[in-house]
Amino acid sequence: MQFVRSEHPVAALIPPTLSPEMLAPLAQRMEEFGIGEVWTAEDYFELAGYSSAAIMLTATKSLSVGLGIVSAVARHPSVTAMELGTLGKAFPGRITAGIGHGVPVWTKQMGLYPKSPLRVLRECCSIVRRLLDGETVTQHEGHFYCDEIHLTHSAPDVPMITGVIGPKSLALSAEVADGVLASVMATPEYIDFAHKNMTEAAAKAGKTELSFPVLAIYAADADDRERALNAAGHVVAHYIAATGATPLTNCLGWNEEAKRLQALGDPDQIFKEMPREWTERLAIAGTPDECAEKINALLEAGASQVALACAIGDEMDAQLKLASEKIMPAVA
């Protein structure tokens, strides 16, 4: 079982709060910077995934775009497949599908939270894959109903990954998808944990290769290391406030402290009490040399790619330019 390296080992993540009219010019600048792939988050109810991808693909010549991550329950899988087939035909080799459970808070807001998220993710990925491969799908039982659905524009070459964290979801993803997009705050320890949970399932499904791109909170400053660490640390604190203890923190033996910090409620207070080591381990932050070292550590652990999520949002251009000039040349 092999976790393959992307041809673009360093990518970028578009923040979901970015104003839509900035998508095209930002995508063009990324292409100028030599960043070959970008991920667009579909965080409800901010930037929409498919339309954002279409805007950036149209505005550029070769930039690849990954959807990271659309919820399995927010659209019927046939509609998801239709969107992907359209993009896959229009921009061959430049789109990656990303499907996940969906953040429970958001899916519950829409009344869409399923009784069995694992079963629904399996169904969704299976239907999407079959439709993209050109099959006609009929399914009258389960969460999704399909009656002789067939895509006019199938796109079998569109890869499909999931956005999941836990062991059961990782194993399922190795079976039904082409890989997993790891959440921000992933470490080499988590990558090892994920790979172990995916390898056996992949073997049973007859797969020999999977993809494992990793999202990473990113802040770099060539002159002021503390500024970069503080910016990244505040973002880490927001994630701890939202998620608390997860396999990401458990791999480091930090679950009890994560629960204590989450109970504080206020991200600013969490940042004050959070050990500095958490920022240094859970983010790509510091000087450009430090950032390159941390990216290399993730790649060496088995990440296919590291996608940078800029912690200093109002300096995204400068941060990505710094990554292009000082960090990417030092990445293996």
RODO-2510 file (C-alpha; in nm, 4 decimals, decimal comma):
residues 332
     n   res          X          Y          Z
     1     m     0,0000     0,0000     0,0000
     2     q     0,1484     0,3322    -0,1119
     3     f     0,0466     0,6869    -0,0252
     4     v     0,1444     0,8787    -0,3359
     5     r     0,3140     1,2187    -0,3417
     6     s     0,1352     1,4925    -0,5312
     7     e     0,3062     1,6693    -0,8182
     8     h     0,2254     1,9848    -0,6169
     9     p     0,3687     1,9125    -0,2686
    10     v     0,2728     2,2620    -0,1463
    11     a    -0,0764     2,3946    -0,2150
    12     a    -0,3038     2,6593    -0,0632
    13     l    -0,6478     2,6722     0,0967
    14     i    -0,8914     2,9498     0,0088
    15     p    -1,0455     3,0880     0,3304
    16     p    -1,4260     3,0541     0,3224
    17     t    -1,4611     3,4149     0,4366
    18     l    -1,2880     3,5485     0,1231
    19     s    -1,5090     3,7844    -0,0726
    20     p    -1,6227     3,6047    -0,3929
    21     e    -1,4990     3,8780    -0,6266
    22     m    -1,1460     3,8076    -0,5017
    23     l    -1,1462     3,4430    -0,6120
    24     a    -1,0382     3,4981    -0,9725
    25     p    -0,7548     3,7463    -0,9085
    26     l    -0,6250     3,5430    -0,6140
    27     a    -0,6233     3,2248    -0,8222
    28     q    -0,4303     3,4059    -1,0945
    29     r    -0,1699     3,5282    -0,8456
    30     m    -0,1312     3,1761    -0,7061
    31     e    -0,0575     3,0533    -1,0567
    32     e     0,1991     3,3324    -1,0957
    33     f     0,3573     3,2303    -0,7640
    34     g     0,3985     2,8731    -0,8893
    35     i     0,1374     2,7262    -0,6550
    36     g    -0,0107     2,4495    -0,8678
    37     e    -0,3147     2,3507    -0,6630
    38     v    -0,5691     2,5230    -0,4423
    39     w    -0,8386     2,3850    -0,2142
    40     t    -1,1683     2,5607    -0,1625
    41     a    -1,3580     2,4901     0,1582
    42     e    -1,7361     2,4695     0,1601
    43     d    -1,7972     2,5899     0,5148
    44     y    -2,1707     2,6496     0,5452
    45     f    -2,2851     2,9239     0,4919
    46     e    -1,9907     3,1025     0,3349
    47     l    -1,8182     3,0400    -0,0020
    48     a    -1,9890     2,7712    -0,2100
    49     g    -1,7589     2,4922    -0,3224
    50     y    -1,8550     2,4191    -0,6828
    51     s    -1,9082     2,7775    -0,7959
    52     s    -1,5802     2,8829    -0,6288
    53     a    -1,3992     2,6010    -0,8086
    54     a    -1,5533     2,7007    -1,1421
    55     i    -1,4499     3,0646    -1,0974
    56     m    -1,0882     2,9756    -1,0190
    57     l    -1,0599     2,7138    -1,2941
    58     t    -1,1958     2,9601    -1,5519
    59     a    -0,9598     3,2355    -1,4372
    60     t    -0,6428     3,0248    -1,4700
    61     k    -0,4653     2,8118    -1,7278
    62     s    -0,3361     2,5161    -1,5314
    63     l    -0,4308     2,5586    -1,1634
    64     s    -0,5847     2,2453    -1,0120
    65     v    -0,8707     2,2847    -0,7657
    66     g    -0,9801     2,0503    -0,4888
    67     l    -1,3170     2,0665    -0,3162
    68     g    -1,2411     2,0428     0,0501
    69     i    -1,4941     1,9398     0,1663
    70     v    -1,8612     1,9256     0,0578
    71     s    -2,1100     1,7467     0,2823
    72     a    -2,2513     1,4121     0,1738
    73     v    -2,5990     1,5208     0,2836
    74     a    -2,6145     1,8804     0,1555
    75     r    -2,6941     1,7628    -0,2004
    76     h    -2,8299     1,4441    -0,3471
    77     p    -2,5311     1,2382    -0,4738
    78     s    -2,6651     1,2518    -0,8282
    79     v    -2,6505     1,6333    -0,8149
    80     t    -2,2998     1,6157    -0,6666
    81     a    -2,1969     1,3830    -0,9501
    82     m    -2,3578     1,6133    -1,2087
    83     e    -2,1578     1,9096    -1,0761
    84     l    -1,8360     1,7083    -1,0798
    85     g    -1,9016     1,5650    -1,4231
    86     t    -1,9558     1,9132    -1,5630
    87     l    -1,6335     2,0468    -1,4092
    88     g    -1,4400     1,7325    -1,4967
    89     k    -1,5387     1,7549    -1,8634
    90     a    -1,4746     2,1281    -1,8871
    91     f    -1,1395     2,1160    -1,7034
    92     p    -0,9958     1,7650    -1,7462
    93     g    -0,7339     1,6678    -1,4901
    94     r    -0,7841     1,9845    -1,2839
    95     i    -1,0603     1,9010    -1,0344
    96     t    -1,0618     1,6747    -0,7282
    97     a    -1,3859     1,5855    -0,5541
    98     g    -1,3875     1,6053    -0,1756
    99     i    -1,6818     1,4667     0,0223
   100     g    -1,7273     1,4341     0,3988
   101     h    -1,9864     1,3934     0,6706
   102     g    -2,0373     1,7670     0,7118
   103     v    -1,9841     1,9527     1,0382
   104     p    -2,2704     1,8387     1,2646
   105     v    -2,3584     2,1926     1,3767
   106     w    -2,4210     2,2937     1,0143
   107     t    -2,6031     1,9797     0,8990
   108     k    -2,8274     1,9995     1,2065
   109     q    -2,9093     2,3613     1,1177
   110     m    -3,0449     2,2302     0,7881
   111     g    -3,2209     1,9319     0,9445
   112     l    -2,9940     1,6993     0,7470
   113     y    -2,7911     1,5228     1,0156
   114     p    -2,8276     1,1487     0,9432
   115     k    -2,8821     0,8657     1,1906
   116     s    -2,5751     0,6863     1,0536
   117     p    -2,3147     0,9266     0,9083
   118     l    -2,0869     0,6366     0,8089
   119     r    -2,3587     0,4590     0,6128
   120     v    -2,4609     0,7800     0,4385
   121     l    -2,1006     0,8632     0,3435
   122     r    -2,0591     0,5129     0,2007
   123     e    -2,3800     0,5464    -0,0014
   124     c    -2,2938     0,8936    -0,1272
   125     c    -1,9392     0,8055    -0,2368
   126     s    -2,0595     0,4859    -0,4050
   127     i    -2,3352     0,6596    -0,6023
   128     v    -2,1099     0,9504    -0,7057
   129     r    -1,8338     0,7173    -0,8204
   130     r    -2,0673     0,4941    -1,0190
   131     l    -2,2309     0,7889    -1,1911
   132     l    -1,8975     0,9515    -1,2749
   133     d    -1,7841     0,6185    -1,4193
   134     g    -2,0802     0,6232    -1,6566
   135     e    -2,3087     0,3720    -1,4845
   136     t    -2,6859     0,3953    -1,4530
   137     v    -2,7776     0,3851    -1,0850
   138     t    -3,0967     0,2504    -0,9317
   139     q    -3,1293     0,2374    -0,5522
   140     h    -3,4688     0,2299    -0,3807
   141     e    -3,3511     0,1580    -0,0253
   142     g    -3,1160     0,3433     0,2052
   143     h    -3,0707     0,7138     0,2675
   144     f    -3,0681     0,8170    -0,1006
   145     y    -3,3248     0,7198    -0,3635
   146     c    -3,2113     0,6763    -0,7242
   147     d    -3,4225     0,5498    -1,0125
   148     e    -3,2330     0,4824    -1,3348
   149     i    -3,0146     0,7939    -1,2997
   150     h    -2,7469     0,8373    -1,5637
   151     l    -2,5166     1,1335    -1,6255
   152     t    -2,5045     1,2875    -1,9709
   153     h    -2,1537     1,4114    -1,8857
   154     s    -1,9685     1,1417    -1,6929
   155     a    -1,6068     1,1976    -1,5869
   156     p    -1,4373     0,8773    -1,4707
   157     d    -1,0986     1,0486    -1,4326
   158     v    -1,2151     1,2812    -1,1520
   159     p    -1,0508     1,1558    -0,8292
   160     m    -1,2662     1,1486    -0,5160
   161     i    -1,1340     1,1832    -0,1645
   162     t    -1,3049     1,2265     0,1708
   163     g    -1,2567     1,4710     0,4560
   164     v    -1,2713     1,2604     0,7727
   165     i    -1,0769     1,2185     1,0981
   166     g    -1,1801     0,9119     1,2998
   167     p    -1,0605     0,5515     1,2570
   168     k    -1,3855     0,4038     1,1196
   169     s    -1,4250     0,6856     0,8688
   170     l    -1,0603     0,6542     0,7636
   171     a    -1,1024     0,2821     0,6986
   172     l    -1,4234     0,3442     0,5047
   173     s    -1,2520     0,6107     0,2955
   174     a    -0,9707     0,3737     0,2009
   175     e    -1,2368     0,1380     0,0708
   176     v    -1,4708     0,3732    -0,1189
   177     a    -1,2532     0,6737    -0,2133
   178     d    -0,9128     0,7573    -0,3575
   179     g    -0,7771     0,9052    -0,0360
   180     v    -0,8386     1,1443     0,2518
   181     l    -0,7896     1,5184     0,2966
   182     a    -0,6562     1,5540     0,6511
   183     s    -0,7825     1,8334     0,8722
   184     v    -0,5741     2,1253     0,9909
   185     m    -0,3703     2,0427     1,3037
   186     a    -0,2560     1,7099     1,1576
   187     t     0,0921     1,6031     1,2736
   188     p     0,3300     1,3258     1,1647
   189     e     0,1870     1,1218     1,4533
   190     y    -0,1655     1,1633     1,3178
   191     i    -0,0548     1,0766     0,9641
   192     d     0,0908     0,7507     1,0977
   193     f    -0,2341     0,6821     1,2855
   194     a    -0,4421     0,7503     0,9737
   195     h    -0,2281     0,5368     0,7473
   196     k    -0,2511     0,2417     0,9859
   197     n    -0,6302     0,2711     0,9880
   198     m    -0,6464     0,2914     0,6089
   199     t    -0,3963     0,0301     0,4936
   200     e    -0,5876    -0,2875     0,5779
   201     a    -0,9150    -0,1571     0,4333
   202     a    -0,7390    -0,0486     0,1144
   203     a    -0,5821    -0,3930     0,0757
   204     k    -0,9212    -0,5634     0,1146
   205     a    -1,0592    -0,3332    -0,1557
   206     g    -0,7705    -0,4226    -0,3848
   207     k    -0,6175    -0,0756    -0,3833
   208     t    -0,2431    -0,0187    -0,4053
   209     e    -0,2332     0,3636    -0,3978
   210     l    -0,4103     0,6348    -0,2003
   211     s    -0,3758     1,0101    -0,1679
   212     f    -0,3359     1,1873     0,1663
   213     p    -0,3158     1,5684     0,1308
   214     v    -0,2986     1,7633     0,4572
   215     l    -0,4413     2,1060     0,5387
   216     a    -0,2221     2,3178     0,7672
   217     i    -0,2618     2,6443     0,9574
   218     y     0,0168     2,8648     0,8194
   219     a     0,1913     3,1869     0,9213
   220     a     0,5446     3,2885     0,8317
   221     d     0,7547     3,5957     0,9059
   222     a     1,1203     3,6242     0,8112
   223     d     1,1825     3,9034     1,0627
   224     d     0,9393     3,8409     1,3485
   225     r     0,8972     3,4751     1,4438
   226     e     0,6751     3,5554     1,7419
   227     r     0,4288     3,7447     1,5247
   228     a     0,3845     3,4395     1,3039
   229     l     0,3467     3,2043     1,6011
   230     n     0,0918     3,4302     1,7686
   231     a    -0,1165     3,4573     1,4515
   232     a    -0,1190     3,0801     1,4037
   233     g    -0,1784     3,0221     1,7750
   234     h    -0,4998     3,2238     1,7718
   235     v    -0,6314     3,0082     1,4862
   236     v    -0,5332     2,6899     1,6700
   237     a    -0,7208     2,8197     1,9754
   238     h    -1,0345     2,8749     1,7659
   239     y    -1,0188     2,5149     1,6431
   240     i    -0,9694     2,3828     1,9970
   241     a    -1,2727     2,5848     2,1056
   242     a    -1,4786     2,4325     1,8249
   243     t    -1,3599     2,0707     1,8288
   244     g    -1,1974     1,9985     2,1658
   245     a    -1,0474     1,6509     2,1928
   246     t    -1,0176     1,4598     1,8642
   247     p    -0,7865     1,1926     1,7194
   248     l    -0,5630     1,4846     1,6153
   249     t    -0,4921     1,5720     1,9794
   250     n    -0,5179     1,2152     2,1053
   251     c    -0,2211     1,1104     1,8901
   252     l    -0,0099     1,3499     2,0976
   253     g    -0,1585     1,2511     2,4334
   254     w    -0,3278     1,5894     2,4647
   255     n    -0,6960     1,4969     2,4866
   256     e    -0,7463     1,5785     2,8544
   257     e    -0,5847     1,9186     2,8149
   258     a    -0,7884     1,9783     2,4985
   259     k    -1,1087     1,9097     2,6945
   260     r    -0,9998     2,1483     2,9702
   261     l    -0,9155     2,4215     2,7210
   262     q    -1,2394     2,3794     2,5269
   263     a    -1,4347     2,4159     2,8515
   264     l    -1,2925     2,7686     2,8821
   265     g    -1,5138     2,8646     2,5869
   266     d    -1,3389     3,1856     2,4843
   267     p    -1,0725     3,1326     2,2132
   268     d    -0,8720     3,4287     2,3457
   269     q    -0,8571     3,2667     2,6895
   270     i    -0,7694     2,9333     2,5324
   271     f    -0,4827     3,1025     2,3490
   272     k    -0,3523     3,2502     2,6749
   273     e    -0,3549     2,9156     2,8552
   274     m    -0,2561     2,6925     2,5627
   275     p     0,1084     2,5758     2,5767
   276     r     0,3241     2,7317     2,3062
   277     e     0,4198     2,3787     2,2012
   278     w     0,0656     2,3340     2,0693
   279     t     0,1134     2,6074     1,8110
   280     e     0,4581     2,4780     1,7209
   281     r     0,3243     2,1234     1,6674
   282     l    -0,0239     2,1908     1,5259
   283     a     0,0627     2,4671     1,2761
   284     i     0,3168     2,5517     1,0066
   285     a     0,4383     2,8702     1,1712
   286     g     0,7579     3,0628     1,2412
   287     t     1,0404     3,1641     1,0107
   288     p     1,0371     3,0457     0,6482
   289     d     1,3076     2,7899     0,7305
   290     e     1,1002     2,6544     1,0197
   291     c     0,7938     2,6342     0,7987
   292     a     0,9825     2,4428     0,5305
   293     e     1,1144     2,2029     0,7953
   294     k     0,7624     2,1361     0,9259
   295     i     0,6232     2,0837     0,5755
   296     n     0,9033     1,8396     0,4987
   297     a     0,8270     1,6507     0,8214
   298     l     0,4631     1,6053     0,7146
   299     l     0,5652     1,4926     0,3657
   300     e     0,8219     1,2500     0,5043
   301     a     0,5554     1,1074     0,7370
   302     g     0,3408     1,0251     0,4351
   303     a     0,1418     1,3352     0,3438
   304     s     0,0830     1,3611    -0,0303
   305     q     0,0718     1,7376    -0,0117
   306     v     0,0530     2,0215     0,2409
   307     a    -0,2086     2,2886     0,1695
   308     l    -0,1437     2,6159     0,3518
   309     a    -0,4333     2,7910     0,5257
   310     c    -0,3128     3,1447     0,5923
   311     a    -0,3600     3,2506     0,9535
   312     i    -0,2937     3,6161     0,8681
   313     g    -0,5965     3,6556     0,6429
   314     d    -0,5433     4,0189     0,5436
   315     e    -0,1912     3,9363     0,4222
   316     m    -0,2732     3,6327     0,2112
   317     d    -0,0932     3,7616    -0,0986
   318     a     0,2231     3,8420     0,0959
   319     q     0,2085     3,5134     0,2872
   320     l     0,1733     3,3046    -0,0293
   321     k     0,4451     3,5060    -0,2058
   322     l     0,6752     3,4372     0,0896
   323     a     0,5873     3,0687     0,0687
   324     s     0,6657     3,0688    -0,3035
   325     e     0,9997     3,2474    -0,2703
   326     k     1,1389     3,1208     0,0597
   327     i     0,9567     2,8018     0,1603
   328     m     0,8701     2,6032    -0,1511
   329     p     1,2317     2,5945    -0,2805
   330     a     1,3318     2,4275     0,0493
   331     v     1,0599     2,1641     0,0332
   332     a     1,1751     1,8204    -0,0754
***
